[in-house]
Amino acid sequence: MKPHIYCLLLLILVPQLAFSQPPGLSNQIEQYVRPFVETSNFSGVILVSRKGEVLFYKAYGMANQGSKTPNNTETIFQLASVSKPFTAAAILILEQKGLLTTDDLVSKYIPDYPSGDKITLHHLLSHTSGIPDINDLPEYDNASRAPQTPETLVALYKNKPLEFKPGERYQYSNSNYSLLAFIIEKISGKSFSDFLEENIFKPLGMNKTINHIDMSVIVDNMAEGYAPDRNFGLKKARYTDWSSKTGSGSIASTAGDLEKWNEALFGTSILSEKSKSKMFTEYAESGYGWYLDEVYGKKYEFMNGMTSGICTHIGRYPDEKVCVMVLSNISVFVSKQMAINIGGMLFNQLVEVPDLTRSLTAEELKSFTGKYQFAKDFYKPNLAMEVTAKDGKLVCTMGELYPRKDFEFFERSYWAKVNFKKDSGGKVYQMMFDGHVGERVR
């Protein structure tokens, strides 16, 4: 899902800010972030930098709810899909060494891979291969709780039929990046972890960054992951063996280490200008490990990560050399919205403080409850979305709903915009979820 940046309730007019030492920036960020923290929708670290200067760096919430251990600026977070840019960079490093090209076929390195004579490394990097997403396979649920290697991960999907002809269209698939990790190991003769350590982490001094694949190793200062539970509660996130996300979501790091990575991408110490051009070119709907967009009329390079107990975002304005990263150990999809709104404070934009505690009357709650039928193009095809009232709050099949105003809500987990529509008689007849229409079932 790609939830939009939604308008909230209370406006703050951000004054003109000087980039070197923005006056009042800390207070503005604090005021904006506080409602997310107080409602258990964000717990983590925020870092803002420009041209190598850190303008804001602060931790919020708990790294471990049980021991009441707070997050700090040295807390290590699992990055989820913010790991993918590192995998893409590893492929480009191998290309710089003359050991491969992104036009190479998968069959060159894995001769027995079905359709490997049709799929290129470029297809994998740009999510245009047609390989089904390993995360959607029924057998992956159990596999993700047990130790894996790139080879065992590839075995889970290599014999599955392609979902479309390679190069035909874009479709995000974590399988692409676990397959790339396997190829990196085959070409380099090193483990994926060792290759990253020797070619990226160590040269950049990213001493608190690891490819987190051995669950028996105790990682000091590591944040525990939490999932939303009703509107304001939390519960322990589902256990994940991070080796099951090798290449696609297995890296763990600090915001400080990620700032070293961000700065390296403005130079050529790791990737050449040619390699960076490949990485930050939009092909179908993405670059290599990054998405490319325009925010506030400026180029924006970003990557999101979200999985059980994790929500991360790194966003870069390359022309301004500004970077905002938001790392959270709660799997509520707010990191992207927060990062973009915090970036807006630097660009003299209107930024809004969320009101997340508005309540509904019993009559209002009743008016929304029922079932809403969505079409086959919905995230869960043909879902009959059930909306119920619990403890004075609305809950739908996808998660809890926060009221914004009148007939507008946010779904908590994905922070998706939800609207209800009523007819001339005042009866609710339709639900819109992130732009998808569901008709009320009478």
N, C-alpha and C positions, 0 to 999 in steps of 0.2 A: 504494500500500500504506500501511497505517497500523499499523506494528509497535507492539506494546504496550511498556510499560515493564516489563522482565523482571527478576526477582530474580537476583542474581549470588551471589558466594560469601562474601566476607568482610564482616561487619557492622561498621559504626561507629555507635555511639549518639551522635547529635549533641546536645550540651547545649543548654539554654535560651539563646537568642541575643537580644541587644538589637539592634533594627533600626539604631540610629544608628551604632554602631561594633561590629558583631558580633565578639566576641572569638574568635580562632582561625579565623575564616571562611576566610581565605586558605590556611591550612594544610589545612583540611578539603577545600577545592576542589582544592588541589594534589595531595593524596593520592588523591582520586577520579579526577582527570584523568590522572594519570601513566600508568596502564596503557594507556589509549587512545593516548597519544602514543608510548609505547615500542613498541607493536605496529603503528604506522603506520595507525591507524584515525582519528586526529584530528590536524589541523594547522591552527591558526587563532587566533581571538581570542574571548575570553569577557568579557562585560560584565554586571554585576549592578548594578541601581540601585533606589532607593526614594525616592519623593517628591522627585525631582530630584537626589538625592545618589548619586554613584557609589560603591558599596561594594567593587567588585572589577573590575579592568580589566587583563587580561594577555594576552600573545600566546604562542603555542607553535609549535614546528615550523618548517618552511621555507616561505617564499614561493616560492622557486625552488630546486629540488633540484640542478639543474645547477651553478649559481653559488654554491650554499651560502648563499643570502641568507635570513636568518631572517625570519619574520613579526614585525611590531611593531604597536603599538596604532594606528598610522596606515596600516597595510596596507589596500588597497582590495580588496574581494572582489566577484565577481559574485554577485548575490543570488538568481538563478533566480526561483522563484515568490514569494519575499518581495517581488518587484516588484509583484505584483497589488494589494496594498492602495493603492499609489500611483495605479494606473490607476483603481481604484474611487473614490478621493478626487478625482481629476480630473473624473470624471463628476459627482460631488456638488457640486464647485465650480461647474461649469457650471450645475447646477440652482440653486444659490444666486444665480447671476447672472441667473437667469430665462431662460436660453437653451435649456433642455430640461427634461423631467421624466422620472423613471425609468419612468413608465408609457408613454412614447412608443414607437411602433413603429419598428423598424429601417427600414422602408420610407419613413418621413418623411425620413430622411437619405440612404438609399441606395435610390432608387426601384426599381432593377432587381434588388435582392437577392431571390432566390427564397425564398418563405415569409416575406419581410420584413414582410408584412401580418399575420403571426401571432406574430412574435417581438418582445418588448419589451426595452428596455434592462434592466429588472428581471430578465428571463429570463437575459440574458447575465451580469449581475453575480452572480446566484445559481446559476449553472451548471444552469439548468433549461430551456435553449433547445432541446435535442435536436440541436444542431449537432455533427457528429463531431469528435473531437479531431485537430487538424492533426498532432500528433506521431505518430499512428497511421497516417497515410497513407504508402504506399510511396514516393511522390514527395518526401516531406518530408526524407528522409535526404540527398538531394543538395541540396535547397533550403536546408537548414540550414547548409551549408558555403559559401554564396554570399550576397552582399549582397541584402537584401530591403527592401521598404517595406511599410507596412501594407496598401496596395492590392494588392501582388503576393502577400502572404500570404493575404489574403481570397480572391483569385482561385483559390488552391489548393483551397479547400473550398466555395466559395459554391454550386457546382452539384451538390454531393454531396447525396444524400437525407438528410433528417432521420432520426435514430435513434429518435425518439419525438415525440409531440405536445408542442409548447412548453407548459411548465408542468406537464406530467404527472408528472415525477419529476426527481430530481437525477442528474446525471452529469458529473463533472469533465471539462472540456474547455478546453484552452489556446486554442482557436479563439475562444471567447467574448471573451477579453481582447485578442486581436489585432484583432478586429472593433471592440471598444470604442475602441482606440487610433485606428483609422481614422475612427470617428465623431467622436472628439475633434478630430482634425485638420480634418474637414469643418466642424464647428460653429464652432471657434475661429478658423479661418483661419491657424493656426500649425502648425508641426511638433509632433509629440508631445513631442520633446525640449525645444523652446522653451516649450511650455505648462507642462511640469513645472518647468522652471528658473524661470520668471517667477512661478508661482503657489504653488510648494511649496519648492523647494530654496533659492532666493535669499532669500525672506522668513524662512526658518528658519536661515539661515547655514550650510546644508549644502554647504560649499564643496568638499568632496571627493566629492560624489555626482554621477554622470552617468548619462544614458541612453546606454549604451555600444553604439552602433550603427555606428561608423566604425572598422573594424579597422586602418586605415592610421595612425590617431593613436596615438602612444606615450603610455600612461597611466603616469605615475610611481608607483612603489610598489604596482603591481598584482600580486596573487598569481597564480601559474600554477596550473592545475588538474591534479590527479592522480587516477587511478583505481586501485582495488585490483588487485593481481596476486598470485594465490595467497593464502596466509594472512597473510603479513606483508610482502609486497612492494608496490611501487608502480610504475606506468607512466604515461607522459604521457597525459592525457585526450584523447579524440577532439576534433579541431578543430571549433569551432563559431563561425560568424559570428553574433554576438549580435543583429544586426539581424533575424535570422530568428525572434527571440523578442520582438519589439517588442510592448509592452503586457502580455505574459505573463511575461517573465523577463529583460528587457534592462537593468535598472538595476544599477549597481555602486556600492558605498558602503563606508564604514568603520563600525565599531561606534559610534564617537563621534558620527558624523552621524546614525545611526539612533536614538541616544539623544535627539537634538534632535527627531526625528520622534515618538518615543514621548511625550516631554513635551508636544508640541503637541497630541497626541490627548487629553491630560487637560484641555486648555483649549479655547478657541474661536478661536484666532488664524487657523487654516486652515479648520476645519470647524465649523459651528454645532452646537448641541446637537441640533437636528432632524436634521441630516445624520449626526452620529455615531450617533444612535439608529437610523437606517436602516442604517448600516454594520455595527453590532454587534447586529443582530437576526438570529436564526437563522430561515431560511425553510424550505428543504427540509433540507439538511444543512450549510449554511454561511450566513454573512452575506455582506456585499459585500467580497470580498477577504480575509476572515478566517474562521477556524473558531472555534466557541464550544464550550467544554467546562467540566467541573468537575474540579479537581485539588485534593487535600487539603481537600475540602469548600469550595473557594473558586472563584469565577468565573474562567475562564481563556480569554483571547483569544489566538489564536496563528496563525501561518502558517509552513509548511515550504517549503523550496526544495531541490530535488535534481535535478541534471542532470549531464552529463559533467564531472567534476572539481570539483563544487560540492555542498556540503550545508550548508544554513543553517536557522536557526530563530529566531524572535522570539516570546517568550511574555510576556503581560501579565496580572497579577492586578489588575484595575481598582479593586476596593474597597480593596486594600492599597497601591495605586500602586507595585507592584513590577514590575520588568521584568527578564527574563533573556534575553540573546541569545547565540547560539553560531554563529559563522561559520567554516566549514571549507573549505579548498581540496583536500579529499579526498572523493570521492563514495562515502562509507560512511555509511549512514543512522543516525548516532549523535547528531546535534545535538539532536534533540527529547528523547531519553532523557536526555542530559547536562543540558540546560536544566531539565527537570522535576526531576531529582534534585538539582541545585544549588539550585533554588528550595526544595526540601524542607529543605535545611539551614537556611533562614531560618524555617521553620515547625515546627522541633523534630520532624522526622521521622527515621525510620530510613533511612539511606542506605548503600548497599553498594558496596564497592570491587571492581571486576571482576578476576577471575583469568582472563587470556586466553592463558595459556601451557601449560595442561594438555595432556599428550600421551596417545596411545592405544597399546596394544600391537598387534602385528601381528594377533593373533587377534581383538581387538575391531574393528579396521578391517575385516577380512574379513567379520565378522558383519553389517555394515551395507551392504556393497556390493551392488548389484543395481539393478533397475528398479522404480519405484513408479508405478502408474497413478492419475492424478488425474481428477476429473470436469470437466464443461464449465463449472462455475462457478469454476474455478481461474483465477489471474491469466493463465496461458497455457492456454486451454481444452483439456481432454483431454490434457494433457501427460503423457508417460511420463518421469517424472523419473529420470535416471540418477545413481547414486551410485557414485563410484569412489574409490580410495585412491591418493594421489600424495605422494611424499616424506614419508610418515608422517602425512599429513593426509587428511581426508575432503573430497571436492569433489562438489557436486551440480550439476545443470544450471543452477541459478540462481546458483551461486557457491560460495565456500569455506565450510566449516563449522567453527566453533570448538566444542570440547567444553566443556560446563558441568559436568555430572556424570552418571554412569551413561548414560542413554539420552537426555539433553537436550543440545541444541546451539543455536548462533546461526549463521544464514547471514550472512556478512560484509557484503555490499553493502547489503542492506536491513535488517540487524540483526533479522531475523525469527526467531521462536522455532520450533525444529524438535525434535520428539519422535519417537522410535522406540518401537514396542510389540512385545513378544515374547509368544509363546504359552506354554502350560504346559511345553512341551519346551525352552524357552529360545531358540527360533528367532524372529528378527525377521520380522514379517509385515505391519507397517503403519508408514507415515511420516506425521506430521502437520506441515504447513508453514503457520505463521501461522494455525492453526485449520482448515486444509483437509486432508482425509484422502486419502492415496494408498495403495492396496493393493499389496503386493509382488507382482510378476509372477514366477511360478515357471517 
